[in-house]
Amino acid sequence: MMLKIQLSKSYQKCCYAQLFVKNVFNLHLSLSECGRAPLNTKIVGGQDASAGAWPWQASLHRSGSHFCGGSLINNEWVLTAAHCFASGLIVYLGRQTQEGANANEVSRNVSQIIKHPAYNSITEDNDITLLHLSSPVTFTDHIRPVCLASANSTFFKSTVSWVTGWGNIRTGASLPSPQILQEVDVPVVGNKQCKCLYGVSTITDNMLCAGPLEGGKDSCQGDSGGPLVSKQGSVWVQSGVVSFGNGCALPNLPGVYARVSKYQNWINEQMTTNQPGFVTFNSNGTDGDLAISCVANIHSLCAAVLLKSM
């Protein structure tokens, strides 16, 4: 049943003004809260993440087991990868280990899954999905949203980034008990260079690559959907969503991520209120990727698209 109410122009103006103020307040609230990690004081890397170091990290479970990661982007939405799509999801936030008690965690069911309409399961282009939680969460030092890279952000070659998750520690090797959240620093690899390594048709402008060319550091199976972040000032900004790769941590095969800055409009269209905090990340200096050239594609599409989950 629909109920139609005719409002006076003066009342409409009042409502519009209140709505405008509310939206501006929500926007500023998101920017003031996102990307802050009070318990993260790190300068250089390690393996086990300290409790609360990455308060936006989400753990996606089905049938009682972790299978993908995600990132909290406001108090009721989580960003993850489209290839992680599954029904019957439970999202854990504030979790430190996959075994034993987690005193700071909360869990939520998922009321809505919004997969990007242009997601291609063969090429993994537009590998991004939004999860609407069944109810909002309360922010704490262990549960906070990450800022998202806005459309005009730049992530030059060698930009220091961090990826987190509970995935394999190497190909075929599960994270050992008690399965503590892992962290690793990975430099951005420019798209021109990444196309040289994977093949021009494999890497699109909707993707971002990261990982040392000598190998040894990478996301892996079970990390899919998790965040790739960089720090600007005191704020952490998510640049990527773990998507795919060829093996894990192999030389000249960096991890491939969905480029978050390409999806600002789409994300905002799905979330008309309480939108996440978008921040412009500015790289300094000159992008070393501009000087890259390659003669031929090294790796084929078929070899490249090996999902980092399931």
LUMSEKE-777264 format. One line per 4 residues: number of its first residue (from 1); their letters; for each residue x, y, z of N, C-alpha, C. Coordinates in Angstrom, 2 decimals, decimal comma, padded with zeros to 5 digits. Atoms other than C-alpha are relative to their C-alpha. Example, Ala and Ser with C-alpha at 12.3 -4.5 7.8 and 13.67 -1.06 7.14 Angstrom:
1 = AS = 000,89/-001,19/000,00/012,30/-004,50/007,80/000,90/001,20/000,00; -000,82/-001,19/-000,06/013,67/-001,06/007,14/-000,77/001,09/000,73 .
//
This chain:
1 = MMLK = 000,85/-001,19/000,00/000,00/000,00/000,00/000,88/001,23/000,00; -000,75/-001,24/000,08/001,30/003,45/-000,91/-000,84/001,14/000,55; 000,68/-001,15/-000,59/000,37/006,59/001,03/000,64/001,25/-000,55; -000,51/-001,21/000,61/000,76/009,87/-000,82/-000,36/001,20/000,87 .
5 = IQLS = 000,21/-001,17/-000,84/001,21/013,02/001,25/000,50/001,23/-000,73; -000,38/-001,25/000,63/001,28/016,53/-000,20/000,56/000,93/001,07; -000,64/-000,88/-000,97/003,73/018,73/001,70/000,03/001,43/-000,52; -000,11/-001,40/000,39/003,74/022,52/001,69/001,42/000,30/-000,43 .
9 = KSYQ = -001,33/-000,34/000,48/006,67/024,22/-000,05/000,92/000,40/001,14; -000,82/-000,42/-001,12/007,86/025,76/003,20/000,47/-001,21/000,80; -000,38/001,20/-000,74/007,81/022,35/004,89/001,03/-000,80/-000,79; -000,95/000,70/000,84/009,58/020,82/001,90/001,39/000,61/000,14 .
13 = KCCY = -001,29/-000,67/-000,13/012,33/023,45/002,15/000,67/-000,35/001,32; -000,53/000,34/-001,32/012,72/022,73/005,84/000,57/-001,42/000,00; -000,45/001,39/000,04/012,97/018,99/005,20/001,27/-000,14/-000,83; -001,18/000,08/000,85/015,45/019,48/002,36/001,22/000,55/000,73 .
17 = AQLF = -001,10/-000,59/-000,75/017,58/021,70/004,58/000,51/-000,97/001,07; -000,39/000,96/-001,02/017,51/019,12/007,37/000,74/-001,18/-000,62; -000,63/001,12/000,68/018,38/016,36/004,90/001,41/000,36/-000,44; -001,32/-000,46/000,43/021,27/018,42/003,51/000,98/000,01/001,16 .
21 = VKNV = -000,85/-000,06/-001,19/022,65/019,06/006,98/000,35/-001,41/000,47; -000,24/001,37/-000,45/022,23/015,39/007,88/001,03/-000,69/-000,89; -000,93/000,64/000,92/024,06/014,25/004,73/001,41/000,55/000,16; -001,31/-000,61/-000,21/026,89/016,74/005,28/000,61/-000,52/001,29 .
25 = FNLH = -000,48/000,51/-001,28/027,14/015,61/008,90/000,50/-001,43/-000,15; -000,41/001,38/000,20/027,26/011,96/007,83/001,30/-000,09/-000,76; -001,22/000,01/000,79/029,94/012,74/005,26/001,20/000,34/000,87; -001,10/-000,41/-000,86/032,12/014,58/007,76/000,26/-001,04/001,09 .
29 = LSLS = -000,15/001,03/-001,01/031,47/011,88/010,34/000,82/-001,16/-000,55; -000,73/001,09/000,62/032,72/009,23/007,91/001,48/000,34/-000,14; -001,39/-000,41/000,20/035,87/011,20/007,12/000,75/000,14/001,32; -000,67/-000,17/-001,29/036,58/011,89/010,78/000,28/-001,34/000,67 .
33 = ECGR = -000,13/001,31/-000,65/036,25/008,20/011,71/000,80/-000,99/-000,82; -000,60/001,04/000,82/037,64/006,29/008,75/001,53/000,08/000,02; -001,44/000,08/000,16/041,21/005,13/008,42/000,83/000,19/001,25; -000,73/-000,20/-001,25/042,12/005,61/012,08/000,19/-001,35/000,69 .
37 = APLN = -000,31/001,26/-000,69/043,85/002,71/013,82/000,81/000,33/001,25; -000,70/-000,44/-001,22/044,69/003,83/017,38/001,01/-001,00/000,53; -000,89/001,03/-000,55/046,38/000,52/018,18/001,10/-000,40/-000,97; -001,02/000,32/001,00/048,57/000,47/015,05/001,11/001,05/000,07 .
41 = TKIV = -001,13/-000,92/-000,12/051,96/002,05/015,76/001,18/-000,47/-000,84; -001,06/000,66/000,73/053,94/000,08/013,22/000,76/000,94/-000,92; -000,85/-000,71/000,94/056,85/001,42/011,19/000,49/-000,97/-001,07; -000,43/001,02/000,95/058,23/-001,74/009,58/-000,82/-001,26/000,23 .
45 = GGQD = 000,90/001,14/000,01/056,66/-005,09/008,89/000,32/-001,10/000,98; -000,15/001,21/-000,78/056,20/-008,31/010,76/-000,87/-001,03/-000,67; 000,90/001,02/000,54/054,04/-011,37/010,28/-001,32/000,00/000,76; 001,23/-000,06/-000,79/051,53/-011,64/013,12/-000,39/001,46/000,22 .
49 = ASAG = 000,50/-001,35/-000,27/049,39/-008,50/013,34/-000,40/000,10/001,46; 000,41/-000,20/-001,38/048,86/-007,08/016,80/-001,50/000,25/000,05; 001,45/-000,17/-000,15/045,29/-006,97/018,12/-000,40/001,45/-000,24; 000,50/-001,34/000,28/043,44/-003,97/016,72/000,82/000,79/-000,99 .
53 = AWPW = -000,86/-000,73/000,93/046,20/-003,03/014,26/-000,73/000,36/-001,28; 000,75/-000,22/001,24/043,81/-003,30/011,32/-001,49/-000,14/000,32; 001,35/000,13/-000,58/040,37/-002,57/012,85/-001,12/-000,12/-001,02; 001,02/000,15/001,05/038,52/-002,63/009,50/000,00/-001,41/-000,60 .
57 = QASL = -000,10/001,34/000,58/039,58/-006,20/008,70/-001,22/-000,84/000,37; 001,14/000,88/-000,19/036,61/-008,52/008,24/000,37/-001,43/-000,38; -000,17/001,42/000,32/036,52/-012,31/008,20/-001,35/-000,55/-000,43; 001,24/000,55/000,54/033,85/-013,91/006,00/-000,02/-001,51/000,21 .
61 = HRSG = 000,13/001,43/-000,30/032,61/-017,32/007,10/-001,20/-000,60/-000,71; 001,13/000,80/000,45/030,42/-019,96/005,53/000,22/-001,41/000,53; -000,07/001,35/-000,59/029,65/-023,34/007,07/001,01/-000,06/001,14; -000,85/-000,01/-001,18/031,64/-022,29/010,13/001,47/000,23/-000,24 .
65 = SHFC = -001,42/-000,17/000,30/034,93/-021,60/008,34/000,27/001,29/-000,76; -000,44/-001,18/000,74/036,81/-018,54/007,12/000,31/-000,37/-001,44; -000,34/000,28/001,39/037,03/-018,37/003,34/000,42/001,25/-000,77; -000,38/-001,24/000,68/037,51/-014,70/002,39/000,11/001,12/001,02 .
69 = GGSL = -000,10/-001,18/-000,82/038,39/-011,33/003,84/-000,90/001,10/-000,52; 000,76/-001,17/000,41/036,76/-007,93/003,59/000,44/001,18/000,84; -000,34/-001,20/-000,77/036,94/-004,39/004,95/-001,26/000,75/000,37; 001,13/-000,81/-000,48/034,49/-002,39/007,04/000,17/001,42/-000,53 .
73 = INNE = -000,12/-001,33/000,59/033,74/000,90/005,24/-000,94/001,02/000,64; 000,76/-000,84/-000,93/031,09/002,30/007,58/-000,61/-000,94/001,03; 000,47/000,87/-001,09/029,02/000,93/010,45/-000,95/-001,10/-000,45; 000,91/001,06/000,44/026,89/-001,33/008,25/000,31/-000,59/-001,37 .
77 = WVLT = -000,37/000,53/001,31/028,72/-002,10/005,00/001,43/-000,53/000,02; -001,32/000,60/000,16/031,68/-004,34/004,13/000,30/-000,13/-001,48; -000,47/000,12/001,38/033,68/-004,26/000,90/000,80/-001,28/-000,14; -000,72/001,24/000,21/034,94/-007,55/-000,52/000,09/-000,27/-001,50 .
81 = AAHC = -000,15/000,36/001,41/035,64/-009,37/-003,80/-001,25/-000,70/-000,52; 001,19/000,62/000,60/032,90/-010,46/-006,20/000,15/-001,52/-000,08; -000,15/001,46/000,12/034,42/-013,93/-006,59/-000,14/-000,71/001,34; 000,27/000,59/-001,32/033,88/-014,44/-002,84/-001,49/-000,21/000,24 .
85 = FASG = 001,45/000,08/-000,16/030,12/-014,43/-003,42/-000,43/-001,37/000,50; 000,57/001,24/-000,54/028,30/-017,04/-001,33/-001,20/000,36/000,86; 001,17/-000,22/-000,85/025,03/-017,40/000,52/000,32/-000,49/001,41; -000,18/000,45/-001,37/024,68/-017,94/004,25/001,25/000,54/000,67 .
89 = LIVY = -001,22/-000,60/-000,54/027,51/-015,57/005,11/-000,16/000,47/001,44; -000,13/-000,68/-001,29/028,55/-014,53/008,60/001,27/000,82/-000,06; -001,14/-000,90/000,02/030,87/-011,54/008,92/000,47/000,24/001,44; -000,60/-000,27/-001,31/033,23/-011,25/011,90/000,88/001,25/-000,10 .
93 = LGRQ = -000,80/-001,22/-000,09/034,76/-007,90/012,87/000,68/000,04/001,37; -000,74/-000,03/-001,26/037,36/-007,24/015,57/000,68/-001,31/000,32; -000,57/001,33/-000,23/038,68/-010,78/015,15/001,52/000,04/-000,16; -001,46/000,09/000,04/042,35/-011,53/015,83/000,46/-001,38/-000,45 .
97 = TQEG = -000,39/001,36/000,36/042,56/-015,32/015,53/-001,23/-000,77/-000,48; 001,09/000,85/000,47/040,50/-017,96/013,76/-000,27/-001,16/000,96; 000,19/001,04/-001,02/040,89/-020,30/016,74/-000,01/000,65/001,38; 000,06/-000,53/-001,36/040,01/-019,65/020,36/-000,91/001,21/000,10 .
101 = ANAN = 000,89/-001,13/-000,27/038,21/-016,70/021,90/000,57/001,30/-000,56; -000,35/-001,34/000,47/038,22/-013,19/020,45/-000,86/000,99/000,78; 000,77/-000,83/-000,93/037,15/-010,81/023,21/-000,56/001,27/-000,63; 000,39/-001,29/000,58/036,82/-007,79/020,92/-000,85/-000,13/-001,26 .
105 = EVSR = 000,69/000,19/001,27/034,86/-009,32/018,06/-001,52/000,08/000,13; 001,45/000,10/000,15/031,27/-009,04/016,91/-000,27/-000,72/-001,32; 000,37/000,68/001,25/029,45/-010,98/014,20/-001,34/000,53/-000,49; 001,24/-000,43/000,62/026,71/-010,07/011,79/-000,33/-000,91/-001,17 .
109 = NVSQ = 000,44/000,63/001,23/024,64/-011,85/009,19/000,02/001,05/-001,10; 000,02/-000,91/001,15/024,43/-010,33/005,72/-001,41/000,06/-000,56; 001,38/-000,17/000,47/021,10/-008,89/004,63/-000,08/000,25/-001,50; 000,01/-000,31/001,43/022,12/-007,89/001,10/001,41/-000,14/-000,57 .
113 = IIKH = -001,27/000,12/000,72/024,90/-008,76/-001,36/-000,15/000,72/-001,33; 000,06/-000,76/001,25/025,53/-006,28/-004,19/001,30/-000,22/-000,76; -001,17/000,29/000,84/027,94/-007,67/-006,76/000,06/001,03/-001,13; -000,11/-000,96/001,10/029,31/-005,24/-009,36/-000,61/-000,61/-001,26 .
117 = PAYN = 000,72/000,57/001,15/027,10/-005,67/-012,44/000,90/-000,37/-001,17; -000,90/000,29/001,11/030,10/-005,74/-014,79/001,10/-001,00/000,39; -001,00/000,98/-000,41/032,02/-008,39/-012,86/000,09/-001,12/-001,02; -000,26/001,07/000,97/033,61/-010,93/-015,23/000,76/-001,11/000,71 .
121 = SITE = -000,61/001,09/-000,76/034,34/-014,27/-013,58/001,15/-000,67/-000,74; -001,10/000,59/000,78/036,73/-015,26/-016,39/001,24/000,88/000,08; -001,14/-000,92/-000,04/038,93/-012,16/-016,47/000,24/000,61/001,37; -000,02/-000,60/-001,35/038,21/-011,08/-012,85/-000,02/001,52/-000,03 .
125 = DNDI = 000,16/-001,45/000,05/037,59/-007,53/-014,04/-001,21/000,39/000,85; 001,06/-000,50/-000,89/035,42/-005,49/-011,63/-000,32/-000,98/001,13; 000,14/001,02/-001,05/036,02/-008,03/-008,86/-000,27/000,68/001,35; 000,32/-000,78/-001,19/034,21/-006,08/-006,17/-001,47/-000,18/000,37 .
129 = TLLH = 001,36/000,25/-000,51/031,11/-006,58/-004,00/-000,19/000,74/001,32; 000,37/-000,63/-001,27/029,31/-004,78/-001,18/-000,90/-000,94/000,80; 000,82/000,80/-000,90/027,85/-006,62/001,81/-000,69/000,93/000,99; 000,75/-000,80/-000,97/025,08/-004,97/003,83/-000,23/-000,85/001,24 .
133 = LSSP = 000,13/000,77/-001,24/025,23/-006,14/007,44/-001,43/000,04/000,52; 001,37/000,12/-000,50/022,06/-007,25/009,19/-000,35/001,09/001,00; 000,20/-001,12/-000,92/022,51/-004,49/011,79/001,33/000,74/000,15; -001,23/-000,78/-000,12/025,02/-001,67/012,39/000,89/-000,50/001,14 .
137 = VTFT = -000,95/000,33/-001,07/028,14/-002,20/014,48/000,42/001,30/000,70; -000,50/-001,14/-000,77/029,50/000,12/017,17/001,52/000,05/-000,13; -001,44/-000,13/000,17/032,97/001,49/016,57/000,73/-000,07/001,35; -000,89/000,09/-001,15/035,72/000,64/019,06/001,43/000,13/-000,53 .
141 = DHIR = -001,39/000,00/000,46/039,52/000,65/018,94/000,29/-001,22/-000,86; -000,22/001,24/000,75/039,22/-002,86/017,45/-000,92/-000,13/-001,20; 000,95/000,05/001,12/036,36/-002,17/015,02/-000,21/001,43/-000,51; 000,10/-001,33/000,57/036,64/000,89/012,80/000,02/-000,11/-001,52 .
145 = PVCL = 000,01/000,05/001,46/036,07/001,70/009,11/001,30/000,52/-000,60; -001,15/-000,50/000,74/038,85/002,24/006,59/-000,48/001,10/-000,95; 000,31/-000,98/001,04/038,95/005,25/004,27/000,20/-000,67/-001,36; -000,12/000,53/001,36/038,55/004,51/000,56/000,66/001,02/-000,91 .
149 = ASAN = -000,67/-000,89/000,94/040,69/005,94/-002,22/-001,02/000,61/-000,96; 000,94/-000,68/000,88/038,74/008,54/-004,18/000,45/-000,12/-001,46; -000,20/000,21/001,43/038,52/008,64/-007,97/001,28/000,63/-000,54; -001,19/-000,68/000,52/041,44/011,04/-008,44/001,27/-000,34/000,79 .
153 = STFF = -001,18/000,43/-000,75/043,88/009,15/-006,21/001,08/-000,53/-000,95; -001,13/000,55/000,77/047,34/008,17/-007,49/000,83/-000,90/000,89; -000,85/000,95/-000,71/049,35/005,15/-006,41/001,17/-000,35/-000,92; -001,15/000,18/000,87/052,74/005,40/-008,09/000,73/-001,30/000,33 .
157 = KSTV = -000,87/001,16/-000,20/055,14/002,51/-008,52/000,80/000,16/001,29; -000,75/000,08/-001,26/056,77/001,52/-005,20/-000,70/000,63/001,19; 000,76/-000,49/-001,15/054,07/003,12/-003,03/-000,11/-001,11/001,05; 000,04/001,01/-001,07/054,31/001,31/000,32/-001,44/-000,33/000,35 .
161 = SWVT = 001,36/000,46/-000,29/051,18/-000,75/000,95/000,06/-001,21/000,92; 000,11/001,15/-000,91/050,00/-003,38/003,41/-001,23/-000,81/-000,38; 001,14/000,89/000,22/047,79/-006,40/002,83/-000,11/-000,92/001,21; 000,25/000,77/-001,22/046,21/-008,39/005,65/-001,00/-001,13/-000,27 .
165 = GWGN = 000,96/001,08/000,15/044,35/-011,67/006,01/000,41/-001,26/000,74; -000,23/001,30/-000,65/044,13/-015,22/007,31/000,24/-001,09/-001,03; -000,21/000,97/001,06/045,03/-016,91/004,04/001,26/-000,83/000,18; -001,18/000,85/-000,04/047,75/-019,43/003,26/001,27/000,83/000,12 .
169 = IRTG = -001,27/-000,71/-000,14/051,29/-018,45/004,21/000,90/-000,23/-001,22; -000,61/000,23/001,31/052,49/-019,90/000,89/-000,90/-000,98/-000,72; 000,87/000,86/000,79/050,97/-021,96/-001,89/-000,11/-001,39/000,64; 000,26/001,32/-000,56/049,37/-025,05/-000,36/000,29/-000,14/001,48 .
173 = ASLP = -000,34/000,08/-001,43/050,40/-024,17/003,22/-000,93/000,89/000,80; 000,98/-000,75/-000,79/047,61/-023,15/005,59/000,68/000,76/001,13; -000,47/-000,77/-001,15/048,12/-020,56/008,31/-000,02/-000,90/001,23; -000,04/000,92/-001,15/049,26/-022,51/011,41/-000,81/000,52/001,19 .
177 = SPQI = 000,74/-000,32/-001,23/047,35/-022,58/014,69/000,81/000,98/000,85; 001,46/-000,22/-000,10/046,04/-020,40/016,26/-000,58/000,89/-001,10; 000,47/-000,76/001,17/045,70/-018,67/012,88/-000,22/001,48/000,34; 000,03/-001,43/-000,31/046,55/-015,10/013,88/-000,01/000,81/-001,29 .
181 = LQEV = 000,04/-000,89/001,15/045,76/-012,31/011,43/001,41/000,36/-000,44; -001,31/-000,28/000,55/048,75/-011,80/009,14/000,03/001,34/-000,72; -000,20/-001,27/000,70/050,17/-008,60/007,68/001,30/-000,08/-000,78; -001,24/-000,04/000,78/052,76/-007,99/004,98/000,02/001,28/-000,81 .
185 = DVPV = -000,16/-001,22/000,79/054,12/-004,88/003,29/000,37/-000,37/-001,43; -000,23/000,28/001,43/054,04/-004,92/-000,50/000,01/001,33/-000,76; -000,04/-001,23/000,79/055,09/-002,14/-002,90/-000,92/-000,08/-001,22; 000,83/-000,05/001,21/052,79/-001,05/-005,70/000,88/-000,25/-001,23 .
189 = VGNK = -000,61/000,21/001,31/053,78/-002,31/-009,15/-000,89/000,72/-001,01; 000,79/-000,77/000,96/052,68/000,08/-011,90/-000,71/-000,89/-001,00; 000,79/000,82/000,92/050,06/-001,14/-014,35/000,73/-000,33/-001,29; -000,75/000,31/001,22/052,39/-000,86/-017,35/000,92/-001,19/000,23 .
193 = QCKC = -000,89/001,11/-000,31/054,91/-003,13/-015,69/-000,78/-001,28/000,27; 000,81/001,18/-000,31/052,19/-005,46/-014,44/-000,55/-000,63/-001,28; 000,46/000,53/001,29/050,84/-005,78/-017,99/001,12/-000,74/-000,71; -001,14/000,71/000,58/054,34/-006,74/-019,13/000,14/-001,39/000,60 .
197 = LYGV = -000,19/001,26/-000,71/054,39/-009,49/-016,53/-001,13/-000,99/-000,22; 001,18/000,88/000,10/050,85/-010,86/-016,86/-000,59/-000,08/-001,40; 000,64/-000,08/001,31/049,84/-009,83/-020,36/-000,92/001,20/-000,06; 000,75/-001,25/000,13/048,25/-006,65/-021,65/-001,49/-000,21/000,20 .
201 = STIT = 001,45/000,22/-000,07/044,78/-008,18/-021,91/-000,45/-000,44/001,39; 000,35/000,51/-001,33/044,91/-009,55/-018,35/-000,22/001,12/001,00; 000,04/-001,10/-000,96/045,51/-006,32/-016,41/-000,73/001,19/-000,60; 000,79/-001,13/000,48/042,88/-003,62/-016,88/000,23/001,22/000,90 .
205 = DNML = -000,11/-001,22/-000,80/042,66/-000,05/-015,60/-000,77/-000,11/001,31; 000,76/000,22/-001,23/040,26/-001,38/-012,95/000,79/-000,80/001,03; -000,83/000,83/-000,87/043,12/-003,32/-011,37/001,23/000,77/000,47; -001,23/-000,56/-000,57/046,17/-002,49/-009,27/000,85/-001,19/000,44 .
209 = CAGP = -000,90/001,10/-000,35/049,21/-004,70/-008,71/000,93/000,42/001,13; -000,91/-000,30/-001,11/051,44/-004,94/-005,64/000,76/-001,26/000,41; -000,85/001,09/-000,46/054,32/-007,11/-004,47/001,41/000,21/-000,50; -001,39/-000,14/000,44/058,13/-007,16/-004,64/000,28/-000,93/-001,18 .
213 = LEGG = -000,25/000,80/001,19/059,39/-008,39/-008,01/000,89/-001,20/000,29; -000,81/001,15/-000,36/061,85/-010,69/-006,26/-000,83/-001,09/000,67; 000,88/000,97/-000,63/058,87/-012,47/-004,69/000,18/-000,03/001,51; -000,15/000,19/-001,43/058,52/-013,63/-001,11/-001,06/000,67/000,85 .
217 = KDSC = 001,06/-000,68/-000,75/055,66/-011,32/-000,06/-001,21/000,15/-000,91; 001,20/-000,03/000,85/052,09/-011,55/-001,30/-001,21/-000,38/000,84; 001,22/000,61/-000,52/048,49/-012,28/-000,50/-000,10/-001,40/-000,59; 000,06/001,38/000,46/047,44/-015,89/-001,01/-001,43/-000,53/000,16 .
221 = QGDS = 001,32/000,60/-000,11/044,49/-018,31/-001,03/-000,59/000,24/001,39; 000,66/-000,31/-001,26/042,00/-017,26/001,65/000,06/001,46/000,38; -000,10/-001,44/-000,26/043,01/-013,59/001,57/-000,94/000,80/-000,89; 000,87/-000,69/000,96/040,61/-012,75/-001,28/-001,02/000,89/000,69 .
225 = GGPL = 000,99/-000,93/-000,53/038,38/-009,77/-000,66/000,55/000,93/001,05; -000,60/-000,83/-001,04/040,72/-008,33/001,96/000,57/001,30/-000,54; -000,44/-001,32/000,42/042,09/-004,79/001,90/001,51/000,12/-000,24; -001,35/-000,51/000,21/045,29/-003,37/000,44/-000,05/001,47/000,38 .
229 = VSKQ = 000,09/-001,37/-000,52/045,98/-000,11/002,28/001,36/000,68/-000,02; -001,20/-000,84/-000,12/048,50/002,74/002,31/-000,31/001,13/000,97; 000,20/-001,04/-001,01/049,03/005,40/004,94/000,35/001,37/-000,56; -000,23/-001,39/000,38/048,73/009,11/004,21/-000,20/000,86/001,24 .
233 = GSVW = 000,09/-000,71/-001,27/049,53/011,23/007,23/-000,33/-000,99/001,10; 000,42/000,91/-001,07/047,68/009,57/010,10/-001,16/-000,89/-000,42; 001,19/000,69/000,49/045,01/008,00/007,89/000,39/-001,14/-000,95; -000,18/001,14/000,89/044,93/004,57/006,24/-001,07/000,03/-001,08 .
237 = VQSG = 000,88/-000,09/001,17/043,43/004,52/002,75/000,05/-001,31/-000,76; 000,03/001,26/000,75/042,28/001,38/000,96/000,10/000,26/-001,49; -000,22/-000,15/001,43/043,63/001,22/-002,56/-000,50/-001,19/-000,80; 000,35/001,19/000,75/042,76/-002,35/-003,49/-000,76/-001,03/000,80 .
241 = VVSF = 000,69/001,17/-000,57/040,70/-005,48/-002,86/000,69/-001,24/-000,57; -000,72/001,19/000,46/042,58/-008,80/-003,04/-000,86/-000,76/-001,02; 000,78/000,60/001,08/041,52/-010,40/-006,33/000,61/-001,31/-000,50; -000,56/001,24/000,56/043,84/-012,89/-008,09/001,52/000,12/-000,15 .
245 = GNGC = -001,42/000,03/000,25/047,38/-013,89/-008,95/000,38/-001,34/-000,59; -000,52/001,27/000,49/049,55/-016,64/-010,38/000,87/-000,58/001,10; -000,69/000,50/-001,16/050,57/-018,69/-007,37/000,03/001,05/001,09; -000,13/-000,96/-001,10/051,65/-016,82/-004,24/001,46/000,36/000,20 .
249 = ALPN = -001,33/-000,53/-000,33/054,73/-014,66/-003,72/001,10/-000,49/-000,94; -001,00/000,44/000,97/056,47/-015,88/-006,88/000,68/001,22/-000,64; -000,69/-001,13/000,64/059,11/-013,68/-008,58/-000,72/000,46/-001,26; 000,59/-000,62/001,19/057,77/-011,29/-011,22/-001,48/-000,30/-000,20 .
253 = LPGV = 001,44/000,25/000,07/054,18/-012,21/-010,40/-000,67/000,64/001,22; 000,62/-000,69/-001,15/052,75/-009,56/-008,04/-001,48/-000,35/000,12; 001,43/000,20/-000,19/049,29/-009,87/-006,55/-000,80/001,05/-000,76; 000,87/-000,91/000,76/046,43/-008,29/-008,47/-001,24/000,32/000,85 .
257 = YARV = 001,07/-000,51/-000,86/043,76/-006,19/-006,74/-000,99/000,81/-000,82; 000,98/-000,93/000,58/040,54/-004,46/-007,72/000,37/001,40/000,48; -000,43/-001,37/-000,32/041,41/-000,73/-007,85/-001,19/000,78/000,56; 001,14/-000,60/-000,70/039,08/000,89/-005,30/-000,39/001,36/-000,57 .
261 = SKYQ = 000,30/-001,35/000,47/039,36/004,41/-006,73/-000,87/000,02/-001,25; 000,84/000,08/001,21/037,61/003,25/-009,91/-001,47/-000,19/000,34; 001,36/000,38/-000,35/034,46/002,45/-007,96/-000,69/000,98/000,95; 000,61/-000,98/-000,90/033,70/005,62/-005,98/-001,45/000,27/-000,37 .
265 = NWIN = 001,38/-000,30/000,41/030,61/006,46/-008,03/-000,92/-001,18/000,23; 000,85/001,19/-000,16/029,31/002,90/-008,02/-000,31/-000,25/001,47; 000,23/000,23/-001,43/029,76/002,52/-004,26/-000,99/001,01/000,55; 000,91/-001,04/-000,50/028,04/005,84/-003,55/-001,42/-000,18/-000,53 .
269 = EQMT = 001,34/000,25/000,56/025,15/004,88/-005,85/-000,73/-001,08/000,78; 000,63/001,08/-000,77/024,52/001,76/-003,75/-000,32/000,45/001,42; 000,14/-000,44/-001,39/024,78/003,65/-000,46/-000,37/001,48/-000,01; 000,44/-001,39/000,15/022,70/006,80/-000,79/000,08/000,78/001,31 .
273 = TNQP = -000,19/-000,66/-001,30/023,00/007,56/002,94/001,16/-000,69/000,72; -001,09/000,56/-000,79/025,80/007,02/005,43/001,13/-000,51/-000,90; -001,03/000,41/000,94/028,34/006,93/002,62/001,37/-000,09/000,68; -001,33/000,15/-000,60/031,91/005,83/003,38/000,87/001,23/-000,25 .
277 = GFVT = -000,91/-001,13/000,17/034,80/008,27/003,68/000,96/-000,24/-001,15; -000,93/000,08/001,12/036,59/008,76/000,37/001,07/001,06/000,17; -001,15/-000,89/-000,19/040,06/010,31/000,57/000,88/-000,05/-001,24; -000,92/-000,04/001,13/042,34/011,45/-002,24/001,40/-000,34/000,48 .
281 = FNSN = -001,37/000,39/-000,33/045,64/009,61/-001,92/000,92/000,55/-001,08; -000,93/-000,62/000,94/048,48/011,56/-003,53/001,39/-000,61/000,14; -001,37/000,50/000,00/051,74/009,86/-004,46/000,96/001,15/-000,27; -001,00/-001,05/000,17/054,87/011,99/-004,31/000,97/-000,34/-001,12 .
285 = GTDG = -001,03/000,21/001,01/057,47/012,48/-007,03/-000,56/-000,39/-001,35; 000,36/000,42/001,35/057,36/010,94/-010,49/-000,29/-001,49/-000,02; 000,37/001,41/000,09/055,72/007,66/-011,36/001,01/-000,76/-000,84; -001,01/000,77/000,70/058,50/005,24/-012,27/-000,57/-000,93/-001,06 .
289 = DLAI = 000,63/000,90/000,97/056,01/003,15/-014,22/-000,03/000,62/-001,40; 000,04/-000,68/001,29/056,04/005,76/-016,99/001,18/-000,39/-000,88; -001,20/000,35/000,75/059,53/004,62/-018,01/000,04/-001,47/-000,40; 000,02/001,45/000,27/058,54/000,95/-018,29/-000,45/-000,27/-001,43 .
293 = SCVA = 000,44/000,49/001,31/058,31/-000,77/-021,67/000,28/-001,49/-000,05; -000,23/001,44/000,12/058,02/-004,42/-022,60/-000,22/-000,41/-001,44; 000,04/000,44/001,38/058,47/-006,33/-025,83/-001,15/-000,95/-000,25; 001,04/001,01/000,21/056,06/-009,20/-025,36/-000,62/-000,38/001,33 .
297 = NIHS = 000,67/000,49/-001,20/053,57/-010,58/-022,92/000,69/-001,27/000,48; -000,73/001,14/-000,55/055,19/-013,09/-020,59/-000,93/-001,12/000,43; 000,91/001,02/-000,54/052,24/-014,85/-019,02/-001,37/000,14/-000,64; 001,30/-000,01/000,64/048,96/-015,79/-020,59/-001,11/000,22/001,01 .
301 = LCAA = 001,16/-000,22/-000,86/045,52/-015,00/-019,23/-000,34/-001,27/000,77; 000,38/001,24/-000,66/044,87/-018,66/-018,46/000,90/-000,29/001,20; -000,91/000,25/-001,10/047,97/-018,88/-016,28/-000,20/000,99/001,13; 000,08/-001,07/-000,99/047,19/-015,64/-014,52/-001,19/-000,11/000,93 .
305 = VLLK = 001,21/-000,08/-000,80/043,67/-016,08/-013,33/-000,15/-001,22/000,90; 000,10/001,03/-001,03/044,16/-018,32/-010,31/-000,51/000,69/001,25; 000,62/-000,72/-001,09/041,80/-017,17/-007,60/000,70/-000,27/001,32; -000,67/000,09/-001,29/043,13/-016,50/-004,12/-000,96/-000,39/001,10 .
309 = SM = 000,91/000,47/-001,04/040,31/-018,20/-002,28/-000,49/-001,39/-000,35; 000,68/001,29/000,15/038,24/-021,32/-001,99/000,99/-001,13/000,24 .
//
